């Protein structure tokens, strides 16, 4: 693994995540134009979500990323998302067809800390308000 270029394993994980997300979106009407929300934490889990979001944006999804710790967002993943046409938002959109949870990974412990706890609760409220439950895909 030491001989691999940076982010190779993360990009591979993101490719699998993006394929599953695209499959879920296809069941709900298609990828193109589908509003996708990335909940992005610091570290590699957030990087996975950003790289997956970049792949979905290249397929035509309207990808928005809400960064929980903007100063610690994965730089490579963030650059990939922006280059693919994804955008960074500071509040929840009014409509989502899919939510990608890239807040914490397997190394997380305890409950969510602010602002993650409030954002997750708000996503639940949003899903209830729009009258259909948008799938939430968690990257681990």
trRosetta pair geometry for C-beta under 8 A, 3 or more apart (Angstrom, degrees):
i j d omega theta_ij theta_ji phi_ij phi_ji
1 4 5.6 -39 -163 8 51 118
1 9 7.0 7 -146 -49 114 129
4 8 4.1 -104 165 35 122 151
4 9 6.9 86 108 -33 159 84
5 8 5.2 112 64 -53 72 109
6 76 7.1 -166 127 -72 113 158
7 10 4.7 -61 -157 49 69 117
7 11 5.5 73 141 -29 89 100
7 47 7.3 -126 -128 170 105 133
7 51 7.5 166 180 -81 118 143
7 76 5.1 -123 -70 120 153 160
7 77 7.8 -177 -138 -55 134 77
8 11 5.9 -58 -149 35 26 109
8 12 6.6 27 153 -20 63 105
9 12 5.6 -51 -150 33 35 114
9 13 6.5 34 153 -17 66 103
10 13 5.8 -53 -150 37 32 109
10 14 6.2 33 151 -20 65 108
10 44 6.1 -129 -103 -156 118 94
10 47 5.2 -27 -166 122 143 119
10 48 5.8 -126 -161 -81 85 69
10 51 6.1 132 138 -3 94 155
10 74 7.9 -164 -175 -173 157 155
10 76 7.9 104 85 88 145 130
10 77 7.4 -93 148 -68 134 110
11 14 5.4 -53 -144 39 33 115
11 15 6.4 42 152 -28 64 99
11 51 5.5 -132 -109 -172 59 150
12 15 5.7 -47 -151 25 32 114
12 16 7.1 29 152 -13 61 100
13 16 6.0 -57 -159 36 35 109
13 17 6.4 34 147 -17 67 109
13 48 5.2 -50 106 -127 119 115
13 51 8.0 86 76 74 79 133
13 139 7.3 95 149 -161 114 112
14 17 5.4 -55 -145 40 36 114
14 18 6.0 38 155 -22 69 105
14 47 7.9 -91 -63 132 125 69
14 48 5.1 -167 -76 -158 84 60
14 49 7.7 -140 -116 -49 98 9
14 50 7.8 -51 -117 74 138 50
14 51 3.4 -64 -108 100 171 111
14 52 4.1 -144 -160 -56 83 72
14 54 7.7 23 162 42 141 97
14 55 6.5 151 142 -7 101 128
14 77 7.8 180 -86 -119 150 107
15 18 5.8 -52 -144 37 29 111
15 19 6.5 33 154 -22 62 103
15 52 7.6 -147 -54 -101 18 75
15 55 6.6 139 -109 -79 55 163
16 19 5.7 -51 -149 32 32 112
16 20 6.6 28 155 -15 64 104
17 20 6.0 -58 -152 37 31 108
17 21 6.3 30 152 -18 66 109
17 48 6.3 99 -7 164 156 101
17 49 7.5 -98 140 -99 158 47
17 52 4.1 -57 95 -101 116 145
17 100 7.2 81 166 -142 121 125
17 137 7.0 139 -161 139 90 131
17 139 5.4 -3 -109 -100 145 108
18 21 5.6 -55 -144 39 32 113
18 22 6.1 35 156 -22 66 105
18 51 7.9 -96 -41 121 120 71
18 52 4.3 -169 -60 -151 84 78
18 53 7.9 -140 -96 -37 101 19
18 55 3.8 -7 -131 85 164 135
18 56 5.5 -151 -141 -49 97 81
18 59 8.0 146 175 -3 114 133
19 22 5.8 -54 -147 36 28 111
19 23 6.5 32 152 -21 62 105
20 23 5.6 -52 -151 33 33 115
20 24 6.6 32 152 -17 65 103
20 137 6.5 149 111 -140 116 144
21 24 5.7 -54 -150 37 34 110
21 25 6.3 31 152 -16 67 106
21 36 7.1 58 175 -130 131 137
21 52 6.5 107 4 167 142 119
21 56 5.9 -50 105 -83 134 130
21 98 5.8 116 -158 160 96 155
21 100 6.5 -22 -97 -80 139 114
21 137 5.7 -120 -87 20 89 163
22 25 5.6 -54 -145 40 32 111
22 26 6.3 40 153 -27 64 103
22 31 5.1 -9 -139 -85 83 132
22 56 6.6 -165 -70 -109 87 86
22 59 6.3 -4 -109 95 123 171
23 26 5.6 -50 -148 30 30 115
23 27 6.9 32 152 -19 60 102
24 27 5.8 -54 -157 31 34 113
24 28 6.7 14 151 -5 64 112
24 98 6.0 114 103 -106 124 128
24 135 5.1 -89 -176 50 142 157
24 137 6.9 -160 3 -57 159 125
25 28 5.7 -71 -150 47 36 103
25 29 7.4 -65 173 61 66 65
25 30 6.4 -15 142 127 93 19
25 31 4.7 88 106 -90 137 62
25 34 4.8 -175 -152 52 124 176
25 36 7.5 -49 -82 -75 133 112
25 56 7.9 118 -13 -143 154 116
25 61 6.8 -79 -124 -96 169 122
25 97 6.2 76 -122 124 89 127
25 98 5.8 -68 -74 -30 94 139
26 29 7.9 -148 -159 60 22 23
26 30 6.0 32 -117 -105 52 38
26 31 6.4 -15 -64 -36 74 85
28 34 7.3 94 89 -124 112 133
28 97 5.7 161 114 -171 144 113
28 98 7.8 172 37 -54 151 97
28 135 8.0 -145 -40 -1 142 110
29 34 7.0 147 81 -87 97 108
29 97 7.6 -104 48 -138 111 145
30 33 7.4 37 99 45 107 90
30 34 6.5 -170 97 -43 59 113
31 34 5.6 -88 -157 15 30 124
31 56 6.7 -139 -162 -154 112 81
31 59 4.9 -24 137 128 143 120
31 60 5.9 103 117 66 91 95
31 61 5.3 -71 179 -61 80 95
32 59 7.1 -111 -74 142 65 74
32 60 3.7 -12 -119 117 72 142
32 61 7.2 -108 -107 -67 19 48
33 60 6.3 -24 -27 149 53 101
33 61 7.3 -54 42 -123 12 37
33 62 6.1 15 -160 -22 38 106
34 61 4.9 -38 64 -127 86 89
34 62 6.7 -164 84 25 33 81
34 97 4.4 -79 -169 51 99 149
34 98 6.7 39 148 7 123 107
35 61 7.6 145 -102 -177 11 83
35 62 4.8 -32 -98 76 60 112
35 64 7.1 -2 -165 6 88 110
35 93 6.1 -132 179 109 136 157
35 95 5.4 101 46 105 155 85
35 96 5.1 -112 112 -116 105 46
35 97 5.5 124 58 3 67 88
35 98 7.9 172 97 32 52 68
36 53 6.7 -179 113 -127 126 86
36 56 5.6 -10 30 132 168 151
36 61 4.8 24 -4 161 125 130
36 62 6.7 155 19 76 73 53
36 63 4.7 -21 70 -105 108 70
36 64 7.2 166 84 26 55 65
36 96 6.9 79 -126 -155 19 91
36 97 6.7 -48 -74 60 60 87
36 98 4.9 -15 -118 69 83 99
36 99 7.7 168 -164 -88 60 27
36 100 6.7 29 175 -11 104 106
37 64 5.6 -21 -110 72 65 94
37 65 7.8 141 -166 -98 51 29
37 66 6.6 9 -172 -4 99 108
37 92 7.1 13 -132 -142 151 76
37 93 6.2 -151 -81 24 115 110
37 96 4.6 -43 -9 -118 115 138
37 98 7.4 -176 30 94 67 52
37 99 4.9 -17 70 -113 102 73
37 100 7.1 -172 93 25 51 70
37 123 7.5 -172 102 -120 148 114
38 49 4.8 138 -158 157 112 113
38 50 6.6 112 164 -83 160 51
38 52 7.8 153 -106 76 122 96
38 53 4.7 -46 -54 -72 142 139
38 63 6.6 32 -18 -174 110 98
38 64 7.0 -165 23 95 78 43
38 65 4.2 -20 66 -110 116 76
38 66 6.9 179 85 25 59 64
38 81 7.8 -96 26 -121 159 146
38 86 7.8 18 6 -168 133 139
38 99 8.0 157 -90 -163 22 54
38 100 4.8 -19 -111 65 68 109
38 102 6.0 -2 -173 17 93 122
39 49 7.3 -84 65 -167 47 165
39 66 5.7 -16 -111 65 57 104
39 68 7.0 43 178 -41 78 110
39 99 6.6 26 -15 -178 107 99
39 100 6.9 -169 24 88 70 55
39 101 5.3 -8 56 -120 118 52
39 102 6.1 168 82 39 60 66
39 103 5.3 -22 126 -55 108 95
39 116 7.8 98 172 -134 119 85
39 119 6.4 148 -135 133 118 130
39 120 7.4 71 -153 -81 163 74
39 123 7.1 -54 -65 -60 136 149
40 46 4.2 82 -172 -149 78 101
40 49 5.4 -158 -99 84 81 133
40 50 6.1 55 -119 -58 134 94
40 65 5.2 20 -15 -172 133 106
40 66 6.6 167 21 78 84 47
40 67 5.0 -33 76 -106 114 58
40 68 6.4 -165 86 5 54 82
40 73 6.0 37 136 -125 128 105
40 74 8.0 -117 -173 19 117 92
40 102 5.0 1 -110 81 55 116
40 103 7.5 148 172 -85 5 49
41 45 5.8 11 62 83 111 110
41 46 4.5 -142 68 -60 51 110
41 68 5.1 -14 -102 45 58 131
41 69 6.6 39 -162 16 54 105
41 102 6.1 -152 21 122 79 66
41 103 4.0 88 -38 -161 121 41
41 104 5.5 10 37 -59 173 54
41 116 6.8 16 -93 -92 107 131
42 46 5.9 -14 -94 3 2 145
42 68 7.3 -99 -25 79 73 97
42 69 4.4 -25 -53 64 105 137
42 72 3.6 -3 -120 117 119 123
42 73 6.8 -100 -108 -78 59 34
42 74 7.9 136 -162 -42 44 71
43 46 5.8 106 61 19 53 100
43 47 7.0 -93 129 -6 38 100
43 72 7.3 0 -34 149 60 110
43 74 7.0 -8 122 -63 12 100
43 105 7.2 -111 109 4 125 116
44 47 5.0 -52 -145 36 40 119
44 48 6.4 49 154 -25 69 95
44 74 6.9 89 -104 -86 31 135
44 105 6.5 -14 81 -23 93 152
45 48 5.7 -43 -153 27 33 114
45 49 6.9 31 149 -14 61 103
45 102 5.1 169 143 -171 78 71
45 103 6.9 -24 117 76 131 24
45 104 5.9 87 58 -173 164 15
45 105 3.6 -163 -69 -48 124 99
45 139 5.8 155 -161 97 80 107
45 140 7.7 -18 -121 -136 111 20
46 49 5.6 -54 -152 37 36 112
46 50 6.3 36 151 -20 68 106
46 67 7.8 68 -161 -131 135 76
46 68 7.8 -129 -98 33 132 100
46 73 6.0 -118 140 -138 140 66
46 74 5.4 169 97 -8 94 105
46 77 6.9 167 125 76 72 154
46 102 4.7 115 -110 137 41 111
46 103 7.4 41 -76 -110 87 19
47 50 5.6 -54 -145 37 33 111
47 51 6.3 29 159 -15 67 105
47 74 3.2 118 -83 -82 92 177
47 76 6.7 36 -144 67 114 94
47 77 4.0 -175 -145 -30 62 140
47 102 7.8 -169 33 -178 29 133
48 51 6.1 -60 -148 39 27 106
48 52 6.2 24 155 -15 64 110
48 77 7.5 -43 -4 -107 16 145
48 102 5.9 -172 71 -128 85 116
48 105 7.9 97 13 -86 136 120
48 139 4.6 178 107 166 132 151
49 52 5.7 -58 -146 41 29 111
49 53 6.1 35 153 -23 65 107
49 65 7.6 131 126 -125 108 108
49 77 7.4 70 69 177 58 145
49 100 5.0 154 -142 129 102 119
49 101 7.5 -122 -94 103 135 20
49 102 2.6 -94 -25 -47 141 151
49 139 5.5 -151 -65 11 82 146
50 53 5.5 -52 -146 35 30 115
50 54 6.5 37 152 -24 63 100
50 65 6.4 32 -105 -112 82 151
50 73 7.3 103 -62 180 147 104
50 74 5.8 -162 28 65 142 112
50 77 2.9 98 82 156 129 112
50 78 5.7 -53 -157 -63 152 45
50 80 6.4 114 138 63 96 103
50 81 4.8 -87 -168 -38 86 125
50 86 7.9 179 -155 87 70 159
50 102 7.1 -162 -24 115 65 171
51 54 5.5 -46 -152 28 34 116
51 55 6.9 34 150 -17 62 100
51 76 7.7 6 -73 118 105 93
51 77 4.9 -82 -42 -121 76 92
51 80 5.6 26 -110 83 64 153
51 81 7.7 -100 -76 -54 26 84
52 55 5.7 -53 -155 34 37 111
52 56 6.5 33 149 -15 68 105
52 100 6.4 -173 93 -152 131 159
52 139 7.2 -167 -3 -79 149 138
53 56 5.6 -55 -146 39 35 110
53 57 6.1 38 153 -22 68 104
53 63 4.5 139 -171 -174 96 143
53 65 6.0 72 166 -70 175 108
53 81 5.1 15 95 -114 114 111
53 84 7.7 160 121 71 69 138
53 86 5.2 67 143 -107 110 157
53 100 6.7 -151 -68 47 93 152
54 57 5.6 -52 -146 35 30 113
54 58 6.5 32 153 -20 63 103
54 63 7.7 -136 -71 80 26 165
54 77 7.3 -147 -20 -162 123 63
54 80 4.0 -46 -77 137 164 97
54 81 4.6 -112 -70 -85 88 49
54 83 7.1 25 -141 62 119 86
54 84 4.1 140 -158 1 74 147
54 86 6.2 -94 -91 -8 55 131
55 58 5.7 -52 -151 34 32 112
55 59 6.8 25 150 -13 63 106
55 84 7.4 -76 -50 -131 19 164
56 59 5.6 -60 -153 40 36 109
56 61 4.1 -26 157 37 97 140
56 63 5.4 119 90 -70 109 128
57 60 7.7 131 -175 -6 31 6
57 61 5.9 -83 -84 66 38 82
57 62 7.9 61 -116 -121 77 15
57 63 4.3 -84 -69 18 97 128
57 81 6.7 108 0 -153 148 63
57 84 3.9 113 86 128 121 111
57 85 4.8 -179 169 67 119 87
57 86 4.3 -108 -66 -55 152 86
58 84 4.8 -74 -52 -149 83 114
58 85 7.6 139 -75 26 48 107
63 81 6.8 -120 114 -155 132 100
63 84 7.6 16 44 102 138 114
63 85 7.6 104 41 97 99 76
63 86 4.0 -43 90 -116 112 101
63 87 7.3 152 93 24 63 62
64 86 7.1 179 -84 -170 24 83
64 87 5.5 -23 -112 72 71 88
64 88 7.5 114 -163 -131 67 12
64 89 4.5 17 -178 -11 116 126
64 93 5.7 119 46 -38 159 126
65 78 7.8 -152 93 -118 163 74
65 81 6.0 18 -24 171 143 161
65 86 6.1 54 -17 155 106 122
65 87 7.2 -172 22 94 78 38
65 88 5.3 -39 70 -109 94 61
65 89 6.9 154 67 20 39 77
66 88 7.9 124 -94 -164 28 63
66 89 5.6 -42 -82 75 75 90
66 90 7.4 111 -131 -131 82 14
66 91 7.5 22 -116 -153 119 4
66 92 6.8 -14 -73 -83 151 58
66 119 6.6 172 128 -152 141 138
67 70 4.3 88 113 -85 137 70
67 73 5.0 -49 -138 -71 126 131
67 88 6.2 -9 -13 -150 114 110
68 103 6.3 59 -13 -128 153 87
68 115 6.0 -163 -147 63 85 91
68 116 5.3 22 -138 -73 146 86
68 119 6.7 -119 -97 11 101 156
69 72 4.2 -10 125 44 119 107
69 73 6.7 172 88 -51 68 66
70 73 5.7 -23 -148 -17 37 116
70 88 7.8 77 -119 -170 111 139
73 77 7.3 -118 163 74 89 104
73 78 5.1 83 127 -62 121 130
74 77 4.0 45 95 23 116 116
74 78 6.2 166 84 -18 59 88
75 78 5.7 -58 -144 37 27 113
75 79 6.3 27 158 -18 65 106
76 79 5.8 -55 -148 36 29 110
76 80 6.4 30 154 -19 64 107
77 80 5.6 -54 -147 36 32 112
77 81 6.4 33 154 -20 65 104
78 81 5.8 -52 -148 34 30 111
78 82 6.5 26 156 -14 64 107
78 88 7.8 18 -149 -73 99 123
79 82 5.9 -57 -147 40 30 108
79 83 6.1 30 156 -20 65 110
80 83 5.8 -57 -144 38 28 111
80 84 6.3 21 158 -14 64 111
81 84 6.0 -66 -150 40 27 106
81 86 3.8 -62 178 61 88 136
81 88 7.9 96 111 -61 131 81
82 85 7.9 84 -179 -40 29 10
82 86 6.4 -80 -73 65 30 80
82 87 7.8 75 -111 -100 66 38
82 88 7.7 -20 -81 -26 97 99
89 92 7.7 108 121 -96 133 13
89 93 6.6 -45 -162 -53 176 86
92 96 7.9 -72 -172 -31 93 125
92 119 7.4 157 -60 -150 107 80
92 122 5.6 -161 -25 134 147 121
92 123 6.7 -170 -115 -85 137 65
92 126 5.6 -128 157 -65 145 149
93 96 5.9 120 71 -59 112 88
94 126 7.7 -158 -149 -144 32 109
94 130 7.8 134 156 -82 63 110
95 130 6.0 121 -119 -116 70 140
96 99 5.8 54 143 -63 147 83
96 126 6.8 53 18 134 113 131
96 127 7.7 -53 63 -84 109 75
96 130 7.6 -166 39 -4 64 164
96 134 5.0 40 103 -128 90 176
97 134 5.7 179 -173 -129 18 111
98 134 5.8 -151 -80 179 25 104
98 135 5.5 -10 -123 65 78 90
98 136 7.9 154 -168 -93 57 31
98 137 6.7 6 -176 0 104 109
99 123 5.9 87 -125 -164 160 134
99 127 7.8 -72 -15 -70 136 116
99 134 5.8 97 -13 116 92 118
99 135 7.2 -160 35 101 73 48
99 136 4.5 -20 74 -111 109 76
99 137 7.2 171 88 23 54 65
100 136 7.8 168 -87 -160 18 57
100 137 5.3 -22 -112 68 66 98
100 139 6.7 32 -180 -24 95 107
101 136 5.8 45 -29 175 113 101
101 137 6.7 -167 19 89 81 42
101 138 4.2 -23 66 -106 122 72
101 139 6.7 -168 84 16 64 71
102 139 5.2 12 -99 38 77 126
103 108 7.9 44 112 -85 85 156
103 112 6.9 -10 151 -119 147 117
103 116 5.3 107 -156 -139 134 127
103 120 7.5 -34 -45 -66 163 113
104 107 7.5 -121 179 71 91 66
104 108 3.3 62 158 -73 132 145
104 112 7.4 -157 -7 -102 129 82
104 116 7.8 46 -26 -155 104 164
105 108 6.1 145 59 -18 38 97
105 139 7.2 -46 -101 113 88 81
105 140 5.9 115 -152 -164 73 43
106 140 5.5 70 -56 178 89 89
110 113 7.9 38 109 -48 118 91
111 117 6.8 38 149 -92 105 118
112 116 4.0 -122 -176 107 116 113
112 117 4.2 161 97 -71 106 73
112 120 6.1 114 34 4 172 139
113 116 6.0 61 65 36 50 109
113 117 6.6 -91 150 -21 7 106
114 117 5.8 -52 -79 32 52 104
114 118 6.3 34 -128 -5 80 108
115 118 5.3 -56 -169 45 71 111
115 119 5.6 71 134 -27 89 105
116 119 5.7 -60 -142 38 31 110
116 120 6.2 30 163 -19 68 106
117 120 6.2 -56 -149 35 26 108
117 121 6.6 23 154 -14 61 108
118 121 5.7 -58 -151 39 33 111
118 122 6.2 33 152 -21 67 108
119 122 5.5 -55 -148 37 32 113
119 123 6.5 37 152 -24 65 100
120 123 5.6 -47 -149 29 34 113
120 124 6.8 37 151 -19 61 101
121 124 5.7 -52 -157 32 35 114
121 125 6.7 35 147 -17 65 103
122 125 5.5 -51 -150 36 38 113
122 126 6.3 42 150 -22 67 103
123 126 5.5 -51 -147 35 34 115
123 127 6.4 36 153 -21 65 103
123 136 7.4 91 143 -97 135 127
124 127 5.8 -52 -148 34 30 111
124 128 6.6 28 153 -16 63 106
125 128 5.8 -59 -153 37 32 111
125 129 6.2 32 153 -22 67 108
126 129 5.7 -56 -145 35 31 112
126 130 6.5 20 163 -14 66 107
127 130 6.5 -59 -145 36 26 102
127 132 7.9 -86 -170 96 71 41
127 133 5.4 44 173 -131 114 58
127 134 5.4 -123 -117 29 97 87
127 136 8.0 -59 -76 -46 149 108
130 134 7.3 29 68 -28 139 107
